[in-house]
Amino acid sequence: MKILCYRNVRVPSTTAHSLYGVRSCAFLSRVAPVCMIAARGESVHSFENLYDLNLREYPDLSILTPPVRHKGLAGVWKRSLAKRWLRGNRRESPVVYLSQRKTARYFARLKSRPGSDFVLVLECHDPDEGWADELRAADGIIYTSESLRAVMTGKFPCLGSRPSLVLHHKIENFPDVPPVTKFEKGPEEPFLLCYAGSILPWKDLDTTLGAMTRLPDRFHLRIIGGSNKDPYRKHLVQESSELGLRSRVEFIPFLPMAALRRRSQEADAMIVTLSSKERFRIPCKLLEYFSWTSPVIAADLDCIREVIRHGENGLLFEPESADSLVQQVRTLAAMSATQRYAMVAEGVETLKPFSVDHWLTRFFDWLNEVVMLRRAA
């Protein structure tokens, strides 16, 4: 078996799609050769620092980008390369693994042509009805949450008979729980909240700023991610200034993984805010926050509840409600060091089913079944 991951993302790039895509392909290449075809990007960070990967450790991973930046010509080059790859590997049980609707549409058409013989696997992230035709053309569907599979098969009953798998994000590092003294915090000591991730409107960081206006001065907020050119980030910087929060809110641009982990671990709590519409996508950052051994406060959404049990391994607040977020921050701040330690320890325990090894085993066991069903058809 060989796998082609055709991604409509730029490599290298600091976007979540790029970071998630490259690392996923690297992990998959531990079991089967993987070719990733992506757009050509650029970054001030080295590839190793950006993706936290040493490519020499992944000899079965190849990442190919077009020699030109022109969007149209690059698209032609990528599609031509994909077709050559499929022809060259037709005896190797080729699998095309996609996670974006635009690229899925192209391969669904290609699959319908005479002589095309490959297994098409789509990873579905959202309940957009535009996915329906592409999902019907897939040999197998990966959903990123149980909530998403339920809503998609409810909307499109025909998908219920399609081979599918719920496969959450994965995590590499399983930390030791730090000493309980890390969580000792006096009632008047500074208390640092932190958000780390992409800076987009549906992340609803306005709610976090609203909560900061209702919290005493000892509470501070650190927002890590994006760049000074991002419109929503500019909006947040301006809003924090207008709300009189400039001295209590710190904005740090995108950091490579190692530095991101270090700066985030300085926080007393990590925050996951999401729009109430984002009910079906488990954020990868949620698992990373657990691995950074800080308490987690997250929006109470269907997908989040698949990971967080309120009061046990994290705290939940009503989405888009600054008052509810304030209440949970105060609840956490009032906890003893022992209580916070227990919550973090439970969070680390929660990570075990999300290990890379577990993810790979489930993926390839299921994929082998999909390939056999395709051959038998």
N, C-alpha and C positions, 0 to 999 in steps of 0.2 A: 504494500500500500504506500502511495505517495500522496501528499496533500498540497494543494494550491490554495493559498490565502490571498485573494485578490481584494485589496482594501482601497477605498476611496479616501485615503488619508495621506498626509505628507510625512516622509521619514528622511532625516530626523526632524522632530517637531515636539513642542511641549504640550500639545493638545492631549486630552484624556484618551481620545480614540487612538492616537499614535502610541502613547505609552502602554495602553492596554493591549493594542494589537501586536506590537513588537514582542512584548513579554509573553503573550499567549503563544505566539508562533515559536518562540524559543523553547518554551516548555513542551509544546507538542513535538518538537524535533527530537526530544529525548527518546521517543518511541517510534516515530516514522519520519522519513525525510520530508522537510517542509520548504516550499518556495513561497516567499511573500513578495507580491508585486504591489508596489505603492507609488504614489506621486513623489516627486523630488522635493525635499525640504531643505531647510538649513537651520542651524542653531549655534549659538555661541558656546554651548556646552559640548564637551566631547561625547561621543556615542556612549562610551562606557559609563560616564557620570550621569548622562541624561536618563538612560534606561536601566542603570544599575546592573549591567550585564557585561560579561567578558565573552565576546563572540568566539574566542578560541575554545571555549568550553562547549560550544554548540556547533560542531563540524557539519551536522546534517541540516543546518539552517542556512538558506540563501535569501538575501534581501535584495531585490532588484528594483531600481528606479530608472525612469527614462533619462536619456542624455540631454533632453531639452526641457525648458520650463514652460514653453507655450502650451496652454491648456489643451487645445485641440490636437496638436501634434503628439503631445504626451499621451493623450487618450488613445490615439491610433496605435502608438508604440506599445502601450500596455495591453490592449486587446489583441494585437498581433502576437505578442509574446505569450499571452495566455493560450491562444489557439495552438501555437507551436509546442508549448509545454504539454498540452493535452494530447496532441498527435504523438509526441515523443514518448509519452508515458502510458499509452493506451493499454499496454500489457501489464501495467503495474497497479491495477485497481485504483485509478486516479479518483481522488475526492476533491471537490471544490467546496471550500468552507468560507462562507460569507457572513457579514454581520450588518450590511447596509442595503437598504431597499434599492437604491439606484444601480448598484453593481449586480444585485440579484436579478433585476429585470433583464439585463443583458445576458446573463448566463441561463436564465429560464428560456429565452428565445433560442440561444445556442443549443441548449439541450433538446429542443424540439426538432432540430434539423436532422435529416437522415445521416447515419454514420456516427453521430455523436454518442459516445458511451462513457459517461462518467457519473459518479454519485454526487448529487447536489445537496449540501447541508446548509441550512440557513439558521443563523442565530437571531432570534427575534427579541428586540428590546422594548418595544412599545406597541400599544393596541391600535395603531393607525390602520384604518380600513384599507389604505392603499397597499398594504402588505398582502392582501388576500390572494391575488392572482399568483404572485411569486411563491407564497407559501404552498399553494396547491401544486405548484410545479416541483417542489422540493421532495427529495427522497426521505429526508429526515429533518425535523425541526428541533432546535434547542431553544428553550425558553429560559429567561434569566430569573424567573420567580414563579412560584406556584400561582400567585395571584394573576400573573400575566397569562399563563396557560389557561386558567379558568375563564378569563374574560374572552380570550381569542376563540376557544372552542365553543363558548356560548354564542358568540357572534357568528361564527362559521362552523356549524356542526360537522361539516365534511373534514375538518382538520382533526377531529377526534380520532379518526381511523388512521391518520398519518403517524408513522413512528416518531415519537417525541421524547425529549429528556429535559428535565429541569436541572440546569447546571448553573449554580451560583458562581460568583467570582471566587478567586482562590488567593491564598496567602502563602508566602514562602517561609517567613521567619516566625517561630513560636517562641516568644520571649519568656524568660523567667520573670515571675512577678517580683517587682522591686520591694525593698524593705518597707515595712509599714510606716516607718518614719518619714518616707517621701510624702505621705498624705496628711501629715500633721500640719494643721493650719489654724492659727489663732483667729478669734472673731474679728480682729481689726487688721490683720495682715492682708497685703494685696492678694487678690484672687484673679488669676489669669484664665480667661476663656480663649479658645482658639478655633478657627476654621482654616482648613488647608485643603485646597482643591481648585477646580476650575471656577472662574468668576463669571457666572451667567445669570440672567434674570430669573430663570426657573429654580435657581438655587435659593432664592428668597432671602438674601442676606439683609434686606431692608428690615425684616422682622428682628434680626439680631441687633441691628442698630437701634430699633425702637425699644428693645428690651434694655439696652445699655442706658437709655435716658431714664429708666425707672429703677435702676440699680444704684446703690451708693457708690461714692467715688472710689472705694477700695477695689471695685471690680473693673478689670481692664480687658480689652479684646485685641487679639492679634489675628489678622486676616492674611493668609499666605496664598499667593497664586496670581496668575495673569501677568499683565504688563501694564505700563503706564499708558499704552495706546488703547486698551480695552474700554469701550464706551461704558459698560456697566460698572466697571471698576472706577472709572472717572466719576460716575454718578454717586457711587458709594463714598468716595473721598470727599466730594462736595457736600453730600448729605451729612456726613459725620461732622464736618466743619460747621454747617448751618445749625446742627443740633447741639453745638457746644461740646463735642466729644473729642476734639483734636488731641487733647493731652491724654486721653484714655483709650484711643483706638489706634493701633499700629498697622500699617499696610506694608507687607513685604512682597516683592515680585516673586515669580516662579523660582523655586529652588530645586536642584537635582535631589534625587531620593534620599541620599545619605544626609545631606544638610537639612532637608525637609523633616526627616525623622528626628533629628537632633533638636531643631527649633520647636517642633510640636511637643516633644516630650517635656519641655519646660513648662507646659500649661498645666493648670489644675483641672481642666475639663475640656473635652473636644465637643464641638457643636455640629450637628447635622440638620440644617434647615433645608426644606424642600417645599415647592409649591404643592398645594393640595391636589393638583392635577397629576402629579408625578407619583401615582399610587402603585406602579407596577415594576419599578426599576430599583433593585437593591444597589445602592451606591457602593462602588469598590472601596471608597474612602472609609466606609463604616467598618469594614474588616481591618483596614490599615490602622484606624484609630484604636481598635481593640489591641492590635499588636504593639502599639506605642505605649501601652500600659497607663493610660489616663482614663478617668471616668468619661462616659459618653452620654450626652443629652441629645435626643433626636426627635424629629417630627413624627407624630403618631400616624403612620400610614400603613396600608396593607402590607406592602413589601418590607417595611422596616420591622413590623411585628413578626416576620418570618425569622428574624435574627435576634431582636431585643425583647426581653421579658421585663416589663416595667418593674423597677424596684429590685431586680435580681442582678442582671448584668448591665443595666443601664437605666436611664430615665427617659420618659416620653412626654412630649408636650403637644398641645393642640396645634396643628399646622397653621401658619400665618397668624398666630396669636402671640403678640409680644408679652401680654400679661401672663399667659400660660407658661411661656419660656422663663419669664422672671420667677414664677413660682417654683419651677423645677431647679433653677440655678440656686435659689435660696435654700431649697430642700437639700441639695448637694452640699452647699457651703455649711449647713448646720449639722451635717453628719460627722460622726467621730472618725478619726483616722482608721480605726478598725473596720468601720462600716464601709468606708471608701475602698479600703484594701480588699474587702470581701467582694465588692462589686467588680473591681478590676480583675481579681482572680477568676471570677465567674466569666468575665468577658474573654480572658485568655482561654479558658476551657471551651468557650463557644467556638473558638477558631478551629478546633480539631477536625470537624467534618469538612472544613474549607481548605485543607492542605493541598498543595500542588500534586502530591502523589495520589491522594484520594480523587482529585479532579481528573487526573490523567487516566486512572484506572476506570472510572465511570465513563469517561468520554470514549475510550477506545473499546471497552466492552460493548457499549451501545453502538458505536460506529461499525464494528465488525458485524453486528446483527443487521444493520442497515445495508451494508455491502452485500451480505448473503441474500437478503430479501430482494435486492436489485438484480442480482445474478439470476435468481429463481424466477423473476417476472418474465 
